[in-house]
């Protein structure tokens, strides 16, 4: 299960999201798709559930969505915004 780091605060709206890392004093902006994934993580969804839902909403092959979502999560983890 993927968990958001405890030092993270965020605001999500229809245009995207802003993530604040209090510990690192850093900010990250997400586009609307990144914000969608981030909000689903905040809601406690599993990666597999996010992939299925996003694939259905966007009409994109689940294999492509899975690859892209996992790549996005790897980027978040590399910035210490998420824990495993």
Backbone torsions as a table, in degrees:
resi	resn	phi	psi	omega
1	UNK	NA	141.5	179.8
2	UNK	-96.3	133.9	-177.5
3	UNK	-126.1	140.4	176.7
4	UNK	-77.6	136.0	-178.5
5	UNK	-59.8	145.8	-176.0
6	UNK	-68.2	-18.3	-178.4
7	UNK	-91.2	16.4	-175.5
8	UNK	-106.5	136.2	172.6
9	UNK	-125.8	148.8	-178.8
10	UNK	-150.4	158.0	173.3
11	UNK	-130.0	129.2	-178.6
12	UNK	-122.5	133.9	171.0
13	UNK	-141.1	-173.1	-174.9
14	UNK	-66.9	-17.3	-179.8
15	UNK	-90.6	-18.0	-177.3
16	UNK	153.4	-151.8	-179.4
17	UNK	-149.6	157.3	171.9
18	UNK	-124.6	128.2	-179.9
19	UNK	-114.4	129.1	179.4
20	UNK	-112.9	124.1	174.6
21	UNK	-98.0	101.9	-176.1
22	UNK	-63.0	-40.7	-177.8
23	UNK	-63.8	-42.9	-177.1
24	UNK	-92.7	-4.9	-176.4
25	UNK	52.1	51.9	-177.9
26	UNK	-132.4	154.1	-179.3
27	UNK	-128.1	144.5	178.0
28	UNK	-132.8	133.2	176.6
29	UNK	-102.6	139.0	177.9
30	UNK	-117.2	145.3	173.5
31	UNK	-75.2	-178.1	-174.5
32	UNK	-64.2	-34.3	178.4
33	UNK	-71.0	-43.6	175.8
34	UNK	-60.9	-40.0	178.3
35	UNK	-64.8	-37.4	176.8
36	UNK	-58.8	-49.9	-179.9
37	UNK	-63.3	-44.9	-179.8
38	UNK	-59.0	-46.1	-179.8
39	UNK	-62.7	-39.9	178.2
40	UNK	-63.3	-38.4	176.1
41	UNK	-64.2	-42.2	176.7
42	UNK	-60.7	-33.5	179.6
43	UNK	-77.5	-3.9	178.0
44	UNK	87.2	14.2	179.0
45	UNK	-71.7	147.4	173.4
46	UNK	-79.3	155.3	-179.1
47	UNK	-56.1	-42.5	-179.0
48	UNK	-61.1	-39.1	178.4
49	UNK	-66.8	-41.1	179.5
50	UNK	-61.9	-43.8	-179.8
51	UNK	-60.7	-46.8	-178.9
52	UNK	-62.4	-46.9	-178.2
53	UNK	-65.4	-45.3	-179.0
54	UNK	-66.2	-40.6	178.2
55	UNK	-60.1	-44.9	-179.9
56	UNK	-66.4	-42.8	-178.9
57	UNK	-66.6	-38.5	-175.3
58	UNK	-92.6	-14.2	-178.1
59	UNK	69.5	35.0	-178.4
60	UNK	-113.5	146.6	179.2
61	UNK	-52.0	128.6	-179.7
62	UNK	-56.7	-30.4	179.3
63	UNK	-65.9	-41.2	178.3
64	UNK	-67.2	-44.7	179.9
65	UNK	-62.7	-43.3	179.6
66	UNK	-58.7	-47.0	179.5
67	UNK	-60.3	-45.8	-177.3
68	UNK	-69.1	-41.3	178.9
69	UNK	-64.4	-44.4	179.8
70	UNK	-65.7	-35.7	175.6
71	UNK	-64.8	-42.7	177.2
72	UNK	-60.8	-45.0	179.2
73	UNK	-64.0	-37.7	176.1
74	UNK	-61.1	-39.1	177.6
75	UNK	-65.1	-41.4	177.6
76	UNK	-63.3	-41.4	179.1
77	UNK	-66.0	-38.3	-179.8
78	UNK	-66.0	-23.0	176.6
79	UNK	-93.8	5.9	178.4
80	UNK	63.3	30.5	177.0
81	UNK	-89.4	-17.2	-180.0
82	UNK	-133.2	152.9	176.4
83	UNK	-115.6	160.4	175.0
84	UNK	-104.8	NA	NA
